[in-house]
Amino acid sequence: MPYIKANDGRRESLQKGDTALNAGELNYQIFYYVKHNLAIKNNVLYTQIKTYVDNFLGYNPNYQRYNDMTGCLVRCSKEIVRRLSVAIPAQILLNVMESYDGKIADYEDDKIAQNGDVK
């Protein structure tokens, strides 16, 4: 679990919903949100986490962003189970990750067309 320094204002910015600049910040932002909103409905958790991810990915996501997002959601889901002892929010993170499978597949197909497939 990445830790964001407490003295530079980034924690507060992420807690208020500013766009995460890297996978560590996205992990922090999602974990913080889940930790402080366990009582809200699952569809609200899903929607907010998806918003954080969409903001992180930006308008033209690349391989690195997709990979960082995937790793972040997997690791963050494991930390939610380990530290908060709850499974449903962790499963929501995996559901968010899987919701991008089609976009990632389309991205991969475009890159295969542009650069050729693995030989």
HELIX and SHEET records of a PDB file:
HELIX    1   1 ARG A   10  GLN A   15  1                                   6    
HELIX    2   2 ALA A   23  HIS A   36  1                                  14    
HELIX    3   3 ASN A   42  LEU A   57  1                                  16    
HELIX    4   4 TYR A   63  GLU A   79  1                                  17    
HELIX    5   5 ILE A   80  LEU A   84  3                                   5    
HELIX    6   6 ILE A   88  GLU A   98  1                                  11    
HELIX    7   7 ASP A  101  ASN A  115  1                                  15    
END                                                                             
